Amino acid sequence: MALSLWLVSCDAPNSRETAAEKEIEEESAEAREGVNEATKDLERAGQKAGAKIKDAAEDIGDKAEKAGDKLEDAAKDAGRDLDRANDRAGKEAGHEKDEFVAETRTMMRTLDRKIDELRSRIDRAGGNAKSDMKEELGELEIRRKGLDKQLDKAENTSASAWQDIKKGLKEATQEVEQAFDKAEDKFDRNHDRDKS
């Protein structure tokens, strides 16, 4: 019996080691099973997240396309509105140009009558007045012809170039009127002096 006890006692550490190994093996198997389940859970979560990201990306793409369509429509509308506004502005500028040219031509006819009257007065006044006024009448004629050329140019200009030409035409009109006033004043001063 002592021998069997001894044998049992010798076997006991091995059986303890075997039980511990079994326990470690069982715990390792459980841990592997837990890791496998966690891996599967992560894979499922990754697939769900991927599907959600894909859906979100498609939704963003759809919204971006709709926004692009709306921007394109808005740009087309703005372009049509701008074209209509340009057409209206062009017509208004053309109408303004026609009115201005007509008014200037009327003013020129009036000025031509005044120049003719001044020339008649100079002729009636005699030789000294005529020779004294020759330079002023020459300058007045040059300015008057220049104004005629600018009016012809204005009548044939586009509505878009009208504003630039209008400014020059106004200045030329003022210069002709000032030249007339200067000539008339000089004649009146000289004529009044000659009468004295």
Backbone as a chain_set.jsonl record, in Angstrom:
{"seq": "MALSLWLVSCDAPNSRETAAEKEIEEESAEAREGVNEATKDLERAGQKAGAKIKDAAEDIGDKAEKAGDKLEDAAKDAGRDLDRANDRAGKEAGHEKDEFVAETRTMMRTLDRKIDELRSRIDRAGGNAKSDMKEELGELEIRRKGLDKQLDKAENTSASAWQDIKKGLKEATQEVEQAFDKAEDKFDRNHDRDKS", "coords": {"N": [[0.787, -1.133, 0.0], [1.885, 1.111, 0.684], [3.44, 1.438, -1.411], [1.567, 1.846, -3.4], [0.515, 4.189, -2.514], [2.615, 5.76, -2.741], [2.939, 5.705, -5.434], [0.579, 6.878, -6.137], [0.986, 9.351, -4.993], [3.074, 10.21, -6.502], [1.915, 10.379, -8.944], [0.09, 12.366, -8.509], [1.096, 15.075, -8.745], [1.326, 15.233, -11.538], [-1.239, 14.848, -12.318], [-2.322, 17.091, -11.243], [-1.07, 19.015, -12.727], [-2.091, 18.345, -15.178], [-4.781, 18.879, -14.81], [-4.643, 21.621, -14.415], [-3.603, 22.371, -16.839], [-5.704, 21.595, -18.439], [-7.636, 23.318, -17.505], [-6.503, 25.771, -18.236], [-6.463, 25.384, -20.927], [-9.205, 25.244, -21.44], [-9.987, 27.816, -20.646], [-8.518, 29.269, -22.475], [-9.735, 28.42, -24.798], [-12.254, 29.468, -24.395], [-11.573, 32.164, -24.372], [-10.59, 32.461, -27.008], [-12.946, 31.935, -28.337], [-14.448, 34.119, -27.448], [-12.919, 36.19, -28.558], [-13.25, 35.559, -31.254], [-16.032, 35.953, -31.483], [-16.139, 38.699, -30.867], [-14.647, 39.671, -32.994], [-16.327, 38.959, -35.103], [-18.507, 40.563, -34.392], [-17.325, 43.095, -34.708], [-16.835, 42.993, -37.452], [-19.472, 42.889, -38.421], [-20.392, 45.358, -37.444], [-18.668, 47.042, -38.848], [-19.528, 46.514, -41.463], [-22.148, 47.47, -41.307], [-21.609, 50.181, -40.736], [-20.184, 50.855, -43.051], [-22.215, 50.532, -44.957], [-23.954, 52.546, -44.093], [-22.339, 54.786, -44.501], [-22.026, 54.626, -47.261], [-24.711, 55.017, -48.048], [-25.083, 57.603, -47.048], [-23.196, 59.012, -48.574], [-24.269, 58.665, -51.142], [-26.659, 60.045, -50.756], [-25.676, 62.629, -50.261], [-24.487, 63.071, -52.728], [-26.773, 63.056, -54.377], [-28.116, 65.302, -53.348], [-26.215, 67.272, -53.896], [-26.243, 67.205, -56.663], [-28.875, 68.063, -57.149], [-28.685, 70.62, -56.041], [-26.808, 71.708, -57.777], [-28.318, 71.682, -60.136], [-30.28, 73.532, -59.41], [-28.694, 75.82, -59.093], [-27.78, 76.104, -61.705], [-30.227, 76.609, -63.016], [-30.881, 79.006, -61.72], [-28.771, 80.613, -62.595], [-29.299, 80.685, -65.336], [-31.778, 82.014, -65.275], [-30.955, 84.46, -64.179], [-29.264, 85.292, -66.213], [-31.116, 85.631, -68.321], [-32.666, 87.667, -67.186], [-30.748, 89.678, -67.038], [-30.189, 90.027, -69.752], [-32.682, 91.017, -70.597], [-32.752, 93.385, -69.104], [-30.552, 94.701, -70.185], [-31.458, 95.003, -72.799], [-33.637, 96.722, -72.355], [-32.268, 98.919, -71.268], [-30.658, 99.558, -73.425], [-32.603, 100.314, -75.313], [-33.716, 102.49, -73.965], [-31.457, 104.141, -73.819], [-31.041, 104.535, -76.523], [-33.389, 105.896, -77.172], [-33.053, 108.16, -75.572], [-30.749, 109.161, -76.792], [-31.723, 109.768, -79.37], [-33.596, 111.77, -78.736], [-31.908, 113.708, -77.575], [-30.172, 114.339, -79.711], [-32.045, 115.358, -81.516], [-32.995, 117.61, -80.087], [-30.604, 119.04, -79.94], [-30.11, 119.528, -82.635], [-32.296, 121.204, -83.171], [-31.613, 123.351, -81.504], [-29.299, 124.09, -82.831], [-30.313, 125.029, -85.254], [-31.643, 127.283, -84.366], [-29.427, 128.676, -83.403], [-28.044, 128.978, -85.809], [-29.743, 130.793, -87.105], [-29.389, 132.984, -85.414], [-26.675, 133.47, -85.856], [-26.749, 134.155, -88.547], [-28.265, 136.508, -88.328], [-26.478, 138.054, -86.804], [-24.352, 138.216, -88.621], [-25.62, 139.719, -90.624], [-26.047, 142.088, -89.226], [-23.426, 142.832, -88.823], [-22.598, 143.196, -91.475], [-24.231, 145.376, -92.154], [-23.209, 147.235, -90.427], [-20.791, 148.058, -91.416], [-17.442, 148.517, -92.833], [-15.23, 148.523, -90.859], [-16.312, 147.119, -88.653], [-16.871, 144.721, -89.869], [-14.313, 143.759, -90.599], [-13.124, 143.628, -88.058], [-14.626, 141.624, -86.877], [-14.177, 139.366, -88.33], [-12.402, 137.273, -87.52], [-13.693, 136.194, -85.189], [-16.106, 135.312, -86.332], [-15.082, 133.388, -88.07], [-13.97, 131.531, -86.256], [-16.312, 130.788, -84.966], [-17.724, 129.57, -87.073], [-16.043, 127.361, -87.57], [-16.28, 125.925, -85.168], [-18.987, 125.425, -85.262], [-19.217, 123.751, -87.531], [-17.731, 121.604, -86.581], [-19.412, 120.755, -84.528], [-21.555, 119.877, -86.061], [-20.393, 117.61, -87.279], [-19.957, 116.011, -85.03], [-22.591, 115.584, -84.232], [-23.558, 114.096, -86.397], [-21.995, 111.838, -86.057], [-22.95, 111.021, -83.567], [-25.586, 110.334, -84.171], [-25.207, 107.993, -85.532], [-24.109, 106.223, -83.777], [-23.762, 103.44, -81.499], [-26.007, 102.428, -78.853], [-24.608, 101.736, -76.561], [-22.204, 103.144, -76.737], [-23.062, 105.668, -76.571], [-23.138, 107.286, -74.185], [-20.485, 108.168, -73.812], [-20.082, 109.705, -76.121], [-22.097, 111.54, -75.835], [-21.241, 113.235, -73.768], [-19.071, 114.588, -74.982], [-20.457, 115.828, -77.025], [-22.175, 117.545, -75.655], [-20.258, 119.281, -74.587], [-19.164, 120.352, -76.931], [-21.406, 121.677, -77.942], [-21.782, 123.624, -75.976], [-19.41, 125.033, -76.348], [-19.792, 126.127, -78.92], [-21.989, 127.784, -78.444], [-20.813, 129.526, -76.581], [-18.815, 130.652, -78.179], [-20.412, 132.028, -80.006], [-21.713, 133.835, -78.25], [-19.46, 135.284, -77.424], [-18.628, 136.434, -79.851], [-20.885, 137.972, -80.462], [-20.968, 139.706, -78.243], [-18.536, 141.056, -78.596], [-19.027, 142.328, -81.033], [-21.198, 143.966, -80.29], [-19.979, 145.636, -78.354], [-17.989, 146.902, -79.909], [-19.565, 148.069, -81.894], [-21.22, 149.754, -80.398], [-19.253, 151.481, -79.459], [-18.365, 152.591, -81.823], [-20.614, 154.053, -82.494], [-20.62, 156.055, -80.638]], "CA": [[0.0, 0.0, 0.0], [2.797, 2.232, 0.682], [3.882, 1.606, -2.775], [0.493, 2.428, -4.178], [0.4, 5.578, -2.117], [3.727, 6.473, -3.322], [2.618, 5.848, -6.843], [-0.49, 7.868, -6.238], [1.554, 10.642, -4.692], [3.908, 10.592, -7.637], [1.003, 10.732, -10.036], [-0.707, 13.516, -8.136], [1.508, 16.329, -9.365], [1.005, 15.177, -12.956], [-2.667, 15.037, -12.51], [-2.574, 18.496, -10.959], [-0.612, 19.741, -13.902], [-3.032, 18.043, -16.242], [-6.013, 19.621, -14.507], [-4.342, 23.038, -14.648], [-3.485, 22.524, -18.282], [-7.066, 21.523, -18.965], [-8.322, 24.562, -17.15], [-5.915, 26.821, -19.088], [-6.934, 25.102, -22.278], [-10.626, 25.618, -21.491], [-10.051, 29.269, -20.589], [-8.003, 29.744, -23.758], [-10.781, 28.153, -25.792], [-13.291, 30.471, -24.147], [-11.032, 33.461, -24.801], [-10.587, 32.442, -28.466], [-14.355, 32.047, -28.742], [-14.811, 35.516, -27.185], [-12.233, 37.004, -29.573], [-13.933, 35.28, -32.523], [-17.328, 36.648, -31.45], [-15.864, 40.134, -30.927], [-14.222, 39.923, -34.371], [-17.542, 38.918, -35.923], [-19.273, 41.771, -34.062], [-16.638, 44.206, -35.361], [-17.078, 42.893, -38.895], [-20.863, 43.3, -38.669], [-20.464, 46.8, -37.202], [-17.983, 47.667, -39.977], [-20.408, 46.416, -42.628], [-23.26, 48.423, -41.106], [-21.061, 51.533, -40.884], [-19.904, 51.03, -44.476], [-23.496, 50.716, -45.651], [-24.456, 53.872, -43.744], [-21.475, 55.768, -45.186], [-22.383, 54.572, -48.675], [-26.015, 55.677, -48.189], [-24.883, 59.04, -46.82], [-22.478, 59.548, -49.734], [-25.241, 58.736, -52.239], [-27.585, 61.13, -50.422], [-24.95, 63.886, -50.497], [-24.359, 63.199, -54.176], [-28.086, 63.462, -54.912], [-28.367, 66.691, -52.943], [-25.291, 68.134, -54.634], [-26.752, 67.28, -58.043], [-30.063, 68.929, -57.128], [-28.21, 71.996, -55.81], [-26.202, 72.128, -59.031], [-29.421, 71.978, -61.062], [-30.904, 74.789, -58.986], [-27.754, 76.896, -59.429], [-27.806, 76.276, -63.16], [-31.482, 77.293, -63.337], [-30.78, 80.39, -61.234], [-27.854, 81.325, -63.487], [-30.027, 80.928, -66.59], [-32.762, 83.071, -64.994], [-30.219, 85.723, -64.019], [-28.81, 85.68, -67.549], [-32.271, 86.161, -69.06], [-33.016, 88.963, -66.593], [-29.71, 90.628, -67.444], [-30.423, 90.323, -71.176], [-33.856, 91.905, -70.694], [-32.366, 94.696, -68.567], [-29.676, 95.327, -71.193], [-32.315, 95.422, -73.918], [-34.374, 97.923, -71.923], [-31.31, 100.023, -71.138], [-30.274, 99.94, -74.782], [-33.718, 101.045, -75.923], [-33.806, 103.788, -73.285], [-30.313, 104.954, -74.249], [-31.312, 104.907, -77.919], [-34.436, 106.922, -77.138], [-32.417, 109.362, -75.022], [-29.848, 109.657, -77.831], [-32.538, 110.387, -80.426], [-34.148, 113.027, -78.204], [-30.82, 114.674, -77.391], [-29.725, 114.781, -81.036], [-33.107, 116.206, -82.082], [-32.957, 118.879, -79.36], [-29.379, 119.753, -80.327], [-30.323, 120.02, -84.014], [-33.205, 122.355, -83.047], [-30.808, 124.433, -80.938], [-28.372, 124.535, -83.875], [-31.07, 125.839, -86.225], [-31.829, 128.577, -83.706], [-28.117, 129.318, -83.389], [-27.751, 129.381, -87.199], [-30.501, 132.036, -87.352], [-28.718, 134.057, -84.672], [-25.418, 133.76, -86.561], [-27.12, 134.901, -89.77], [-28.653, 137.857, -87.898], [-25.257, 138.756, -86.415], [-23.635, 138.501, -89.86], [-26.339, 140.834, -91.269], [-25.77, 143.298, -88.445], [-22.029, 143.193, -89.104], [-22.57, 143.745, -92.843], [-24.869, 146.694, -92.124], [-22.401, 148.16, -89.627], [-19.745, 148.651, -92.249], [-16.147, 147.89, -93.058], [-14.422, 148.265, -89.664], [-16.962, 146.071, -87.87], [-16.723, 143.468, -90.607], [-12.919, 143.295, -90.487], [-12.884, 143.296, -86.651], [-15.391, 140.433, -86.5], [-13.852, 138.262, -89.234], [-11.792, 136.18, -86.744], [-14.707, 135.569, -84.346], [-17.034, 134.581, -87.197], [-14.35, 132.203, -88.555], [-13.912, 130.571, -85.148], [-17.679, 130.321, -84.761], [-18.03, 128.648, -88.181], [-15.27, 126.126, -87.353], [-16.916, 125.196, -84.06], [-20.318, 125.009, -85.746], [-19.009, 122.588, -88.403], [-17.309, 120.504, -85.69], [-20.617, 120.272, -83.85], [-22.298, 119.104, -87.075], [-19.735, 116.304, -87.425], [-20.222, 115.226, -83.823], [-24.001, 115.166, -84.267], [-23.65, 112.994, -87.366], [-21.395, 110.668, -85.392], [-23.86, 110.613, -82.489], [-26.757, 109.688, -84.763], [-24.83, 106.678, -86.042], [-23.412, 105.454, -82.745], [-24.555, 102.445, -80.76], [-26.51, 102.91, -77.561], [-23.595, 101.528, -75.523], [-21.172, 104.184, -76.851], [-23.749, 106.951, -76.527], [-22.797, 108.107, -73.017], [-19.189, 108.825, -74.061], [-20.261, 110.701, -77.183], [-23.001, 112.575, -75.31], [-20.446, 114.203, -73.005], [-18.339, 115.416, -75.947], [-21.438, 116.61, -77.775], [-22.596, 118.646, -74.776], [-19.157, 120.241, -74.506], [-19.068, 121.043, -78.228], [-22.559, 122.576, -78.023], [-21.482, 124.762, -75.105], [-18.341, 125.821, -76.972], [-20.375, 126.9, -80.024], [-22.799, 128.852, -77.845], [-19.892, 130.498, -75.991], [-18.175, 131.377, -79.285], [-21.41, 132.974, -80.515], [-21.86, 134.908, -77.257], [-18.238, 136.089, -77.475], [-18.67, 137.228, -81.09], [-21.967, 138.96, -80.351], [-20.535, 140.711, -77.271], [-17.494, 141.885, -79.213], [-19.668, 143.204, -82.017], [-21.988, 144.979, -79.582], [-19.046, 146.599, -77.75], [-17.367, 147.691, -80.986], [-20.611, 148.832, -82.577], [-21.609, 150.824, -79.492], [-18.134, 152.417, -79.406], [-18.363, 153.329, -83.086], [-21.757, 154.983, -82.488], [-20.346, 157.159, -79.737]], "C": [[0.862, 1.241, 0.0], [3.275, 2.5, -0.718], [2.787, 2.229, -3.583], [0.278, 3.874, -3.772], [1.501, 6.396, -2.737], [3.473, 6.7, -4.801], [1.551, 6.896, -7.035], [0.096, 9.241, -5.973], [2.467, 11.109, -5.817], [3.039, 11.028, -8.809], [0.239, 12.008, -9.723], [-0.2, 14.821, -8.744], [1.194, 16.329, -10.86], [-0.47, 15.41, -13.183], [-3.043, 16.461, -12.16], [-2.163, 19.345, -12.141], [-1.587, 19.535, -15.044], [-4.325, 18.795, -16.004], [-5.799, 21.106, -14.767], [-4.226, 23.304, -16.136], [-4.858, 22.514, -18.929], [-7.81, 22.817, -18.7], [-7.822, 25.714, -18.034], [-6.416, 26.662, -20.507], [-8.397, 25.509, -22.434], [-10.781, 27.135, -21.494], [-9.549, 29.877, -21.899], [-9.045, 29.563, -24.842], [-11.905, 29.178, -25.633], [-12.838, 31.851, -24.636], [-11.024, 33.55, -26.319], [-12.004, 32.625, -28.991], [-14.845, 33.478, -28.535], [-14.183, 36.456, -28.222], [-12.917, 36.807, -30.926], [-15.28, 36.008, -32.581], [-17.133, 38.16, -31.549], [-15.443, 40.524, -32.341], [-15.432, 39.946, -35.292], [-18.403, 40.155, -35.664], [-18.655, 43.003, -34.738], [-16.873, 44.189, -36.871], [-18.496, 43.352, -39.237], [-21.016, 44.812, -38.487], [-19.798, 47.559, -38.353], [-18.843, 47.643, -41.239], [-21.581, 47.395, -42.519], [-22.771, 49.862, -41.306], [-20.755, 51.821, -42.346], [-21.17, 51.277, -45.271], [-24.062, 52.097, -45.358], [-23.639, 54.963, -44.447], [-21.82, 55.812, -46.662], [-23.705, 55.283, -48.914], [-25.874, 57.191, -48.034], [-24.184, 59.685, -48.014], [-23.418, 59.677, -50.929], [-26.224, 59.877, -52.009], [-26.928, 62.491, -50.669], [-24.792, 64.127, -51.991], [-25.657, 63.657, -54.816], [-28.377, 64.924, -54.584], [-27.46, 67.66, -53.693], [-25.759, 68.296, -56.08], [-27.973, 68.193, -58.122], [-29.656, 70.389, -56.929], [-27.562, 72.544, -57.081], [-27.261, 72.487, -60.062], [-30.078, 73.307, -60.713], [-29.998, 75.977, -59.316], [-27.746, 77.166, -60.928], [-29.074, 77.004, -63.59], [-31.433, 78.758, -62.918], [-29.864, 81.211, -62.142], [-28.534, 81.634, -64.818], [-31.045, 82.046, -66.407], [-32.078, 84.425, -64.888], [-29.721, 86.217, -65.376], [-29.939, 86.264, -68.379], [-32.684, 87.525, -68.518], [-32.016, 90.036, -67.017], [-29.88, 91.008, -68.914], [-31.597, 91.284, -71.342], [-33.511, 93.305, -70.198], [-31.464, 95.431, -69.564], [-30.484, 95.807, -72.388], [-33.065, 96.706, -73.572], [-33.444, 99.13, -71.853], [-30.875, 100.508, -72.52], [-31.357, 100.736, -75.473], [-33.852, 102.434, -75.304], [-32.672, 104.708, -73.725], [-30.516, 105.413, -75.693], [-32.353, 106.007, -77.996], [-33.855, 108.246, -76.633], [-31.521, 110.002, -76.076], [-30.643, 110.392, -78.908], [-33.101, 111.726, -79.978], [-33.059, 114.097, -78.099], [-30.353, 115.224, -78.737], [-30.762, 115.712, -81.65], [-33.113, 117.58, -81.405], [-31.739, 119.707, -79.767], [-29.514, 120.304, -81.748], [-31.26, 121.245, -84.001], [-32.442, 123.562, -82.523], [-29.85, 124.98, -81.998], [-29.091, 125.387, -84.921], [-31.311, 127.24, -85.662], [-30.516, 129.349, -83.712], [-27.733, 129.777, -84.795], [-28.489, 130.68, -87.548], [-29.829, 133.217, -86.649], [-27.411, 134.457, -85.354], [-25.709, 134.566, -87.829], [-27.504, 136.34, -89.421], [-27.414, 138.677, -87.529], [-24.454, 139.134, -87.663], [-24.29, 139.685, -90.588], [-26.056, 142.143, -90.535], [-24.355, 143.795, -88.724], [-21.934, 143.822, -90.49], [-23.158, 145.154, -92.874], [-24.012, 147.72, -91.392], [-21.257, 148.754, -90.436], [-18.438, 147.908, -92.174], [-15.35, 147.565, -91.813], [-15.011, 147.128, -88.846], [-16.769, 144.72, -88.541], [-15.306, 142.925, -90.472], [-12.586, 142.902, -89.053], [-13.519, 141.958, -86.271], [-15.037, 139.197, -87.329], [-13.312, 137.047, -88.457], [-12.835, 135.448, -85.9], [-15.7, 134.756, -85.175], [-16.377, 133.308, -87.745], [-14.286, 131.117, -87.494], [-15.293, 129.965, -84.898], [-18.07, 129.309, -85.842], [-17.309, 127.307, -87.995], [-15.925, 125.29, -86.259], [-18.277, 124.645, -84.486], [-20.201, 123.775, -86.638], [-18.568, 121.368, -87.589], [-18.496, 119.895, -84.964], [-21.466, 119.45, -84.812], [-21.717, 117.699, -87.22], [-20.016, 115.411, -86.213], [-21.679, 114.762, -83.776], [-24.206, 114.016, -85.25], [-23.11, 111.704, -86.751], [-22.336, 110.127, -84.314], [-25.076, 109.881, -83.047], [-26.443, 108.26, -85.196], [-24.128, 105.804, -85.009], [-24.346, 104.446, -82.09], [-24.982, 103.046, -79.427], [-25.449, 102.769, -76.473], [-22.513, 102.608, -75.559], [-21.756, 105.581, -76.675], [-23.293, 107.841, -75.382], [-21.468, 108.838, -73.216], [-19.345, 109.958, -75.077], [-21.118, 111.862, -76.679], [-22.207, 113.657, -74.574], [-19.701, 115.152, -73.959], [-19.275, 116.321, -76.725], [-21.941, 117.793, -76.941], [-21.514, 119.725, -74.707], [-19.038, 121.04, -75.806], [-20.212, 122.038, -78.388], [-22.302, 123.83, -77.183], [-20.404, 125.655, -75.722], [-18.883, 126.676, -78.115], [-21.192, 128.06, -79.463], [-21.898, 129.936, -77.245], [-19.194, 131.315, -77.082], [-19.143, 132.395, -79.878], [-21.553, 134.157, -79.562], [-20.654, 135.849, -77.281], [-18.256, 136.998, -78.709], [-19.723, 138.319, -80.989], [-21.575, 140.062, -79.379], [-19.489, 141.646, -77.877], [-18.114, 142.842, -80.225], [-20.425, 144.322, -81.318], [-21.077, 146.036, -78.958], [-18.452, 147.509, -78.816], [-18.396, 148.583, -81.673], [-21.067, 150.02, -81.721], [-20.513, 151.88, -79.417], [-18.103, 153.262, -80.677], [-19.509, 154.352, -83.143], [-21.453, 156.224, -81.65], [-19.522, 158.231, -80.326]], "O": [[0.558, 2.259, -0.622], [3.481, 3.64, -1.134], [3.072, 3.097, -4.409], [-0.102, 4.7, -4.602], [1.329, 7.532, -3.179], [3.763, 7.768, -5.34], [1.602, 7.698, -7.968], [-0.257, 10.203, -6.656], [2.6, 12.312, -6.042], [3.394, 11.933, -9.564], [-0.223, 12.671, -10.651], [-1.012, 15.613, -9.223], [0.821, 17.374, -11.392], [-0.879, 16.087, -14.127], [-3.996, 16.998, -12.726], [-2.856, 20.295, -12.503], [-1.872, 20.468, -15.795], [-4.91, 19.307, -16.958], [-6.691, 21.776, -15.287], [-4.69, 24.33, -16.635], [-5.149, 23.299, -19.832], [-8.52, 23.337, -19.561], [-8.611, 26.526, -18.516], [-6.744, 27.628, -21.195], [-8.776, 26.064, -23.464], [-11.594, 27.683, -22.239], [-10.088, 30.877, -22.373], [-9.226, 30.429, -25.698], [-12.438, 29.687, -26.619], [-13.612, 32.601, -25.23], [-11.402, 34.579, -26.879], [-12.241, 33.36, -29.949], [-15.587, 33.997, -29.369], [-14.826, 37.391, -28.7], [-13.139, 37.771, -31.66], [-15.627, 36.604, -33.601], [-17.89, 38.832, -32.249], [-15.832, 41.582, -32.836], [-15.562, 40.821, -36.148], [-18.963, 40.731, -36.597], [-19.373, 43.848, -35.273], [-17.082, 45.232, -37.489], [-18.71, 44.094, -40.196], [-21.688, 45.47, -39.28], [-20.299, 48.597, -38.785], [-18.887, 48.617, -41.99], [-21.957, 48.053, -43.489], [-23.436, 50.663, -41.964], [-21.036, 52.917, -42.831], [-21.198, 52.132, -46.156], [-24.589, 52.755, -46.255], [-24.199, 55.947, -44.93], [-21.9, 56.887, -47.256], [-23.83, 56.062, -49.86], [-26.468, 57.961, -48.789], [-24.546, 60.79, -48.419], [-23.376, 60.674, -51.649], [-26.582, 60.593, -52.944], [-27.554, 63.396, -51.221], [-24.944, 65.253, -52.465], [-25.659, 64.529, -55.684], [-28.828, 65.685, -55.44], [-27.891, 68.747, -54.08], [-25.682, 69.385, -56.65], [-28.095, 68.998, -59.044], [-30.209, 71.287, -57.565], [-27.747, 73.713, -57.42], [-27.124, 73.477, -60.78], [-30.393, 74.108, -61.593], [-30.475, 77.019, -59.766], [-27.71, 78.317, -61.362], [-29.021, 77.906, -64.425], [-31.88, 79.641, -63.651], [-30.15, 82.374, -62.424], [-28.363, 82.723, -65.366], [-31.173, 82.922, -67.262], [-32.558, 85.417, -65.436], [-29.751, 87.416, -65.656], [-29.756, 87.271, -69.063], [-33.013, 88.43, -69.284], [-32.398, 91.166, -67.32], [-29.732, 92.174, -69.278], [-31.529, 92.238, -72.117], [-33.926, 94.298, -70.796], [-31.6, 96.638, -69.759], [-30.231, 96.885, -72.926], [-33.126, 97.645, -74.365], [-33.783, 100.219, -72.316], [-30.74, 101.709, -72.756], [-31.071, 101.726, -76.148], [-34.071, 103.423, -76.005], [-32.883, 105.895, -73.974], [-30.197, 106.551, -76.037], [-32.223, 106.94, -78.788], [-34.128, 109.309, -77.189], [-31.522, 111.221, -76.246], [-30.284, 111.499, -79.309], [-33.092, 112.698, -80.734], [-33.267, 115.247, -78.486], [-30.161, 116.43, -78.886], [-30.411, 116.736, -82.236], [-33.223, 118.601, -82.083], [-31.83, 120.925, -79.92], [-29.079, 121.422, -82.026], [-31.037, 122.205, -84.737], [-32.602, 124.671, -83.033], [-29.615, 126.187, -82.062], [-28.528, 126.362, -85.419], [-31.202, 128.241, -86.37], [-30.5, 130.547, -83.995], [-27.157, 130.853, -84.955], [-27.931, 131.558, -88.205], [-29.713, 134.305, -87.213], [-27.078, 135.64, -85.423], [-25.009, 135.529, -88.141], [-27.122, 137.278, -90.121], [-27.308, 139.848, -87.893], [-23.935, 140.246, -87.753], [-23.592, 140.554, -91.109], [-25.852, 143.182, -91.163], [-24.11, 144.995, -88.847], [-21.278, 144.848, -90.67], [-22.627, 146.03, -93.557], [-24.069, 148.914, -91.684], [-20.81, 149.863, -90.146], [-18.321, 146.846, -91.563], [-14.835, 146.454, -91.693], [-14.273, 146.256, -88.388], [-16.536, 143.708, -87.879], [-15.13, 141.727, -90.25], [-11.843, 141.944, -88.839], [-12.987, 141.242, -85.423], [-15.539, 138.106, -87.061], [-13.727, 135.917, -88.716], [-12.866, 134.218, -85.89], [-16.093, 133.656, -84.785], [-17.032, 132.274, -87.87], [-14.514, 129.941, -87.777], [-15.416, 128.766, -84.649], [-18.69, 128.291, -85.534], [-17.89, 126.248, -88.232], [-16.101, 124.082, -86.416], [-18.659, 123.537, -84.11], [-21.003, 122.849, -86.516], [-18.978, 120.243, -87.871], [-18.582, 118.678, -84.802], [-22.036, 118.432, -84.419], [-22.457, 116.717, -87.276], [-20.278, 114.216, -86.353], [-21.958, 113.652, -83.322], [-24.943, 113.072, -84.964], [-23.692, 110.63, -86.904], [-22.494, 108.915, -84.173], [-25.542, 108.91, -82.452], [-27.334, 107.411, -85.22], [-23.604, 104.744, -85.352], [-25.568, 104.593, -82.129], [-24.408, 104.021, -78.943], [-25.392, 103.59, -75.558], [-21.959, 102.953, -74.516], [-21.017, 106.565, -76.636], [-23.081, 109.037, -75.584], [-21.337, 110.0, -72.831], [-18.793, 111.043, -74.894], [-20.896, 113.016, -77.045], [-22.47, 114.849, -74.739], [-19.703, 116.367, -73.762], [-18.922, 117.456, -77.048], [-22.112, 118.899, -77.454], [-21.806, 120.919, -74.761], [-18.836, 122.254, -75.781], [-20.008, 123.131, -78.915], [-22.568, 124.95, -77.62], [-20.476, 126.88, -75.63], [-18.479, 127.829, -78.267], [-21.097, 129.186, -79.951], [-22.184, 131.126, -77.381], [-19.002, 132.522, -76.931], [-18.739, 133.507, -80.218], [-21.522, 135.316, -79.977], [-20.807, 137.066, -77.172], [-17.937, 138.184, -78.62], [-19.482, 139.46, -81.385], [-21.819, 141.237, -79.653], [-19.545, 142.863, -77.697], [-17.768, 144.023, -80.269], [-20.315, 145.487, -81.7], [-21.385, 147.225, -79.033], [-18.414, 148.729, -78.655], [-18.104, 149.735, -81.993], [-21.274, 151.126, -82.221], [-20.819, 153.069, -79.321], [-17.854, 154.467, -80.636], [-19.373, 155.4, -83.776], [-21.967, 157.308, -81.924], [-19.223, 159.22, -79.656]]}, "num_chains": 1, "name": "protein.A"}
